[in-house]
Amino acid sequence: MEIFAHRGASGTRPENTMPAFRKAAELPIAGIEFDIHLTADGEPVVIHDETVDRTTDGTGWVKDMTFAEIRKLDAGSWFSAEYEGERIPSLREVLELFHGTAHRLNIELKSDVLPYPGMREKVIRLVREFGLEERVILSSFDHVTIREAKREAPEIETGVLFMEILADAPGYAASIGADALHSAIPYAVREPGIRAAATGSLIRVFTVNSREHAEWLRRSGARAIFTDYPEEMARLFSGD
């Protein structure tokens, strides 16, 4: 079972911050997952929500703030005083950190709520600049952007994110050029998901934080899990 650190080592450090990514970079795991939005002045930044309210001391939409304004926000204190003063990182900073490791990088394009014109192209350009095409996975709940990403960068792996128990997820993924199925837990452990895995589909599952769920997914044939606790899950699957 492959382990991906969900938003970095987000169970023990503030999500989508450099401490979470630095910890994940130390671990013998397959990869890291993180989220991208676009600032008002066109900088791809690493944050999960469309607004900064939940994970910083600020308020407002990422799309309405410049990168300079975003960088003034404290993105660590909400988690623990130990991380006071941590900043929202840019995509470039995260790619620089992992450039020298062997980890896969699952970049989730968060255009499923807001369109972010130009974000996909900027992300692809940066991935190519760092020479990470073979190590990056582009995923999204915005399936239009996944289709377009595959057309624009066929050398980069794509994953289609979904919550539903789809009857024919492999067929649908093929129709938009997605290489992998990134599903919620229920699909992967129900008959359609088990059948898809048995017939060769690459299934990665989010967000798996319990040993019981991880064991279910191992038995179901899923290839990988996204977890907030990569250290713990790495120990669980160390014999695989």
C-alpha positions as CSV (number, residue, x, y, z in Angstrom):
1,M,0.0,0.0,0.0
2,E,1.4,3.4,-1.0
3,I,1.1,6.2,1.5
4,F,0.6,9.9,0.6
5,A,0.8,12.6,3.3
6,H,-2.5,14.5,3.0
7,R,-1.7,18.2,3.1
8,G,1.7,17.1,4.4
9,A,1.9,15.5,7.8
10,S,-1.2,17.4,8.7
11,G,-2.3,15.4,11.7
12,T,0.7,16.6,13.7
13,R,1.5,19.9,12.1
14,P,-0.6,22.7,10.5
15,E,-1.9,21.5,7.1
16,N,-0.3,22.7,3.9
17,T,2.6,24.5,5.6
18,M,6.3,24.0,5.3
19,P,6.6,22.3,8.7
20,A,4.0,19.7,7.5
21,F,5.9,19.3,4.2
22,R,9.3,19.1,5.8
23,K,8.2,16.3,8.1
24,A,6.6,14.4,5.2
25,A,9.8,14.8,3.2
26,E,11.7,12.9,5.9
27,L,9.4,9.9,5.7
28,P,9.8,6.7,3.6
29,I,6.4,7.1,1.9
30,A,5.3,7.3,-1.7
31,G,4.2,10.9,-1.9
32,I,2.6,14.1,-0.7
33,E,-0.7,15.7,-1.5
34,F,-1.5,19.4,-1.4
35,D,-3.9,22.0,-2.7
36,I,-3.5,24.9,-5.0
37,H,-5.5,28.2,-5.3
38,L,-4.6,31.4,-7.2
39,T,-4.0,34.8,-5.7
40,A,-5.3,38.1,-7.2
41,D,-2.0,38.7,-8.8
42,G,-1.7,35.2,-10.2
43,E,0.5,33.3,-7.8
44,P,-0.3,29.6,-7.2
45,V,-0.4,29.2,-3.4
46,V,-0.8,26.1,-1.2
47,I,-4.0,26.2,0.9
48,H,-7.1,24.0,1.0
49,D,-10.0,26.4,1.4
50,E,-11.2,29.1,-1.0
51,T,-10.9,31.5,2.0
52,V,-8.1,32.1,4.5
53,D,-10.5,32.1,7.5
54,R,-10.1,28.6,8.9
55,T,-6.3,28.2,8.7
56,T,-5.0,31.7,9.2
57,D,-5.5,34.8,11.4
58,G,-7.0,36.6,8.4
59,T,-10.3,36.7,6.6
60,G,-11.3,36.8,3.0
61,W,-11.0,35.0,-0.3
62,V,-7.7,33.9,-1.6
63,K,-8.7,35.1,-5.1
64,D,-9.1,38.7,-3.7
65,M,-5.7,38.9,-2.0
66,T,-2.3,39.5,-3.5
67,F,0.6,37.2,-2.7
68,A,2.2,39.9,-0.6
69,E,-1.1,40.1,1.4
70,I,-1.4,36.4,1.8
71,R,2.2,36.1,3.1
72,K,1.4,38.5,6.0
73,L,-1.0,36.0,7.5
74,D,-0.2,33.6,10.3
75,A,-1.0,30.1,9.1
76,G,0.3,28.2,12.1
77,S,-1.2,29.6,15.3
78,W,-4.6,28.1,14.7
79,F,-3.0,24.6,15.1
80,S,-0.6,25.3,17.9
81,A,1.4,28.2,19.4
82,E,4.5,26.2,18.4
83,Y,3.8,27.1,14.8
84,E,3.1,30.8,15.2
85,G,4.2,32.8,12.3
86,E,4.2,30.1,9.7
87,R,3.1,31.4,6.3
88,I,1.0,30.1,3.4
89,P,3.6,28.7,1.0
90,S,3.8,29.3,-2.8
91,L,3.8,26.3,-5.1
92,R,7.3,27.2,-6.1
93,E,8.5,26.8,-2.5
94,V,7.0,23.4,-2.1
95,L,8.4,22.2,-5.4
96,E,11.8,23.5,-4.3
97,L,11.6,21.4,-1.1
98,F,10.7,18.2,-2.9
99,H,12.9,18.7,-5.9
100,G,15.7,16.7,-4.3
101,T,13.6,13.9,-2.9
102,A,12.0,10.8,-4.6
103,H,8.4,11.5,-3.5
104,R,5.5,11.7,-5.8
105,L,3.6,15.1,-5.6
106,N,-0.1,15.0,-5.9
107,I,-1.2,18.6,-6.7
108,E,-4.9,19.1,-6.3
109,L,-6.2,21.9,-8.5
110,K,-8.9,23.6,-6.4
111,S,-11.0,25.0,-9.3
112,D,-14.1,23.0,-8.5
113,V,-15.7,26.0,-6.7
114,L,-14.0,29.0,-8.4
115,P,-12.7,28.9,-12.0
116,Y,-9.2,30.5,-11.4
117,P,-8.4,31.3,-15.1
118,G,-4.8,30.4,-15.9
119,M,-4.1,28.4,-12.8
120,R,-3.8,25.1,-14.5
121,E,-1.4,26.5,-17.1
122,K,0.7,28.1,-14.4
123,V,1.0,24.9,-12.4
124,I,2.0,22.9,-15.5
125,R,4.6,25.5,-16.4
126,L,6.1,25.3,-12.9
127,V,6.1,21.5,-12.9
128,R,8.0,21.5,-16.2
129,E,10.4,24.2,-15.0
130,F,11.4,21.9,-12.1
131,G,11.5,18.8,-14.4
132,L,9.0,17.0,-12.2
133,E,6.7,15.7,-14.9
134,E,7.3,12.1,-14.1
135,R,6.7,12.6,-10.3
136,V,3.6,14.8,-10.4
137,I,0.0,13.8,-10.3
138,L,-2.6,16.5,-11.1
139,S,-5.9,15.8,-9.5
140,S,-9.2,17.7,-9.1
141,F,-12.9,17.5,-8.5
142,D,-13.1,19.8,-11.5
143,H,-13.1,17.2,-14.2
144,V,-13.1,19.7,-17.0
145,T,-9.7,20.9,-15.8
146,I,-8.4,17.3,-15.6
147,R,-9.5,16.7,-19.2
148,E,-7.7,19.9,-20.3
149,A,-4.6,19.2,-18.2
150,K,-4.2,15.9,-19.9
151,R,-4.5,17.5,-23.3
152,E,-2.0,20.2,-22.5
153,A,0.5,17.9,-20.6
154,P,-0.1,14.3,-21.6
155,E,3.2,13.4,-19.9
156,I,1.8,14.3,-16.5
157,E,-0.3,11.7,-14.6
158,T,-3.9,12.8,-13.8
159,G,-6.3,11.6,-11.1
160,V,-10.1,12.2,-11.1
161,L,-11.4,13.0,-7.6
162,F,-15.0,11.9,-6.8
163,M,-17.2,11.1,-3.8
164,E,-19.9,9.0,-5.5
165,I,-20.1,5.3,-5.9
166,L,-19.9,5.3,-9.7
167,A,-21.1,2.3,-11.6
168,D,-18.3,2.6,-14.2
169,A,-15.6,4.9,-12.9
170,P,-12.8,3.5,-15.1
171,G,-14.9,4.1,-18.2
172,Y,-15.7,7.7,-17.1
173,A,-12.0,8.3,-16.2
174,A,-10.9,7.1,-19.6
175,S,-13.4,9.4,-21.3
176,I,-11.7,12.5,-19.8
177,G,-8.2,11.2,-20.0
178,A,-7.7,10.6,-16.3
179,D,-5.1,8.0,-15.4
180,A,-6.2,7.2,-11.9
181,L,-9.3,7.1,-9.7
182,H,-9.0,9.2,-6.5
183,S,-12.1,8.2,-4.6
184,A,-13.6,8.5,-1.1
185,I,-13.5,5.4,1.0
186,P,-17.0,4.0,0.2
187,Y,-16.4,3.6,-3.6
188,A,-13.2,1.7,-3.0
189,V,-14.7,-0.9,-0.7
190,R,-17.9,-1.5,-2.6
191,E,-18.3,-3.8,-5.5
192,P,-17.7,-1.3,-8.3
193,G,-14.4,-0.2,-6.7
194,I,-13.2,-3.7,-5.9
195,R,-14.0,-4.8,-9.5
196,A,-12.2,-1.8,-10.9
197,A,-9.1,-2.5,-8.8
198,A,-9.2,-6.2,-9.8
199,T,-9.2,-5.3,-13.5
200,G,-6.3,-3.0,-13.3
201,S,-7.5,0.5,-12.3
202,L,-5.2,2.6,-10.2
203,I,-7.2,3.6,-7.1
204,R,-6.0,6.1,-4.5
205,V,-8.3,6.7,-1.6
206,F,-8.9,9.8,0.7
207,T,-8.8,10.5,3.6
208,V,-7.8,7.4,5.6
209,N,-6.9,8.0,9.2
210,S,-7.9,4.8,10.9
211,R,-6.2,1.4,11.0
212,E,-9.5,-0.3,10.3
213,H,-10.2,1.7,7.2
214,A,-6.7,1.2,6.0
215,E,-7.0,-2.6,6.3
216,W,-10.3,-2.6,4.4
217,L,-8.6,-0.7,1.6
218,R,-5.6,-3.1,1.5
219,R,-8.1,-6.0,1.1
220,S,-10.1,-4.1,-1.6
221,G,-7.1,-3.7,-3.9
222,A,-6.6,0.0,-3.6
223,R,-3.1,1.1,-4.6
224,A,-2.7,4.1,-2.2
225,I,-4.2,6.1,0.6
226,F,-4.1,9.8,1.5
227,T,-3.7,10.2,5.2
228,D,-3.2,13.0,7.8
229,Y,-0.9,10.5,9.7
230,P,1.7,9.3,7.3
231,E,4.1,8.1,10.0
232,E,1.5,5.9,11.6
233,M,0.3,4.4,8.3
234,A,3.9,3.9,7.1
235,R,4.5,1.8,10.2
236,L,1.3,-0.2,9.5
237,F,2.3,-1.0,6.0
238,S,6.1,-1.3,6.5
239,G,6.0,-5.0,5.6
240,D,4.3,-4.5,2.3
